[in-house]
Amino acid sequence: MYFEAAGKHNTEKTVELALKTARERGIGHIVVASNTGCTAGFLKNATDLERVCVTHVNGFKQPGQNEMPEDVRNQLVQSGMKVLTTTHVLSGAERGISRKFGGTYPVEIMAHTLRMFGQGVKVCVEIAVMALDAGLIPYGQPVIAIGGTGRGADTAVIITPAHASNILDTRIHEIICKPY
């Protein structure tokens, strides 16, 4: 499915399509990007699936701060969702180096290339690899990843992520939905 425009107004439909696809295809794991917990909240009742919420890294907006309120994080965990906050695999330290010294580096080129398919596709790859590296999803199995452009969700993919050390072995099998 293609949405007319990117944005959080697509969140409910994106999650609906992702859940439907997971259940139809027998995919038991969903990874969702959610900075404040709002998007992850759409998956709280999907207790038949293993759910992982990947947040922005601490310090993304302000040094030492996380955008997800602690009470929201606790609610997600109490619903059975795993919540991961860690360094972003497609920026992290490399972005710090490029800011300090200028220029573009290989991981940033990879991120920009993925953005050619849409910001949400880049986010889906990133969060799936991060969840795999953290041991929160199984190695070598397709999962569904949900990402977006800014706030909310507008993209869902079926993906078999590889560990960051072998990121180019990651395979996007199907784009379930994305902005046109």
C-alpha positions in Angstrom: 0.0 0.0 0.0 1.2 3.5 -0.8 0.1 6.5 1.3 -0.4 9.8 -0.5 1.8 11.6 2.0 4.3 10.8 4.8 3.4 11.4 8.4 1.9 10.3 11.6 -1.7 10.4 10.3 -0.8 7.0 8.7 0.1 5.4 12.0 -3.1 3.5 12.7 -3.3 2.0 9.2 0.4 1.2 9.2 0.1 -0.8 12.4 -3.1 -2.4 11.2 -1.4 -3.6 8.0 1.7 -4.8 9.9 -0.3 -6.8 12.4 -2.5 -8.3 9.6 0.6 -9.3 7.6 2.4 -10.8 10.7 -0.6 -13.0 11.5 -1.2 -14.1 7.9 2.5 -14.9 7.3 3.2 -16.5 10.7 5.8 -13.8 11.5 6.0 -13.7 15.3 8.1 -10.6 15.9 7.4 -6.9 15.4 9.9 -4.1 15.9 8.6 -0.6 16.1 10.3 2.8 16.3 8.7 4.9 19.0 10.4 7.9 20.6 7.6 9.0 23.0 5.8 5.6 23.2 2.7 6.8 21.3 3.4 4.6 18.2 4.3 1.6 20.3 1.1 2.1 22.2 -0.8 1.0 19.1 0.8 -2.5 19.6 0.1 -2.8 23.4 -2.8 -5.3 22.9 -1.0 -7.4 20.3 0.0 -9.9 23.0 0.0 -12.8 20.5 3.2 -11.3 19.0 6.6 -10.6 20.4 7.0 -6.8 20.3 10.1 -4.7 20.6 10.0 -0.9 20.8 13.2 0.9 19.8 13.5 4.5 21.1 15.7 7.4 20.2 19.0 7.2 22.0 19.5 9.1 25.2 20.6 12.6 24.3 19.0 12.7 20.9 17.2 15.9 21.6 18.9 17.1 24.8 22.1 15.8 26.5 21.3 13.1 29.2 17.6 13.1 28.4 15.3 10.4 26.9 12.2 11.5 25.0 10.1 8.6 26.3 8.6 9.3 29.8 9.5 6.7 32.3 5.8 5.9 33.1 5.1 5.3 29.4 8.2 3.0 29.2 6.9 1.1 32.3 3.4 0.7 30.7 4.9 -0.7 27.6 7.0 -3.2 29.5 4.1 -4.2 31.7 2.1 -5.0 28.5 4.9 -7.5 27.6 6.8 -5.3 25.1 10.6 -5.1 25.2 11.9 -1.5 25.1 15.4 -0.8 23.7 17.3 2.4 24.0 20.8 2.3 22.5 23.1 3.9 20.0 21.6 4.2 16.5 23.3 1.8 14.2 23.1 4.1 11.1 24.5 7.2 12.8 26.0 6.8 16.3 29.7 7.7 16.6 30.1 8.2 12.9 27.7 11.2 13.0 29.8 12.7 15.8 32.9 12.4 13.6 31.3 14.0 10.6 29.9 16.9 12.7 33.4 17.4 14.2 35.5 17.1 11.0 33.0 17.6 8.2 32.5 15.2 5.3 30.4 12.1 4.9 31.3 8.6 5.9 30.2 5.1 4.7 27.4 4.5 7.3 25.9 7.9 6.5 26.0 7.1 2.8 24.1 3.9 3.6 21.5 5.8 5.6 21.0 8.4 2.8 20.7 5.6 0.2 18.0 3.9 2.2 16.2 7.2 2.5 15.8 7.1 -1.3 13.1 4.6 -0.5 11.8 6.8 2.2 12.8 7.8 5.7 10.6 5.0 7.1 12.5 2.3 5.2 15.8 3.6 6.7 14.3 3.6 10.2 13.0 0.0 9.6 16.4 -1.3 8.7 18.0 0.6 11.6 15.7 -0.6 14.3 15.7 -4.2 13.1 19.5 -4.4 13.2 19.5 -2.7 16.6 17.0 -5.2 18.0 18.9 -8.1 16.6 22.2 -6.8 18.0 20.5 -6.5 21.4 19.3 -10.1 21.2 15.7 -9.1 21.3 14.7 -10.8 18.1 15.9 -14.1 16.6 18.8 -14.3 14.2 18.0 -15.4 10.6 14.3 -15.0 10.8 12.0 -12.5 9.1 10.4 -9.9 11.3 8.2 -7.0 10.6 9.6 -3.5 11.3 7.5 -0.4 11.6 9.1 3.1 11.2 8.1 6.5 10.0 8.9 10.0 8.9 9.3 12.3 11.9 6.5 11.3 14.3 4.2 8.3 14.0 4.5 5.5 11.6 4.0 5.4 7.8 6.2 2.4 6.7 6.2 -1.3 7.5 8.5 -3.9 6.0 9.2 -7.6 6.2 12.9 -7.8 6.9 15.6 -10.3 7.9 18.2 -8.1 9.6 21.8 -9.0 9.9 24.0 -7.9 12.8 25.6 -4.5 12.4 28.9 -6.1 11.8 27.4 -7.7 8.7 24.7 -5.1 7.9 25.0 -5.5 4.1 23.6 -9.0 4.5 20.2 -7.5 5.7 17.4 -8.4 3.4 14.2 -6.4 2.9 11.8 -9.0 1.6 8.7 -6.9 1.2 7.5 -3.3 1.7 4.0 -3.6 3.3 3.3 0.1 3.1 5.1 3.4 2.7 4.5 6.9 1.5 4.4 7.4 -2.2 
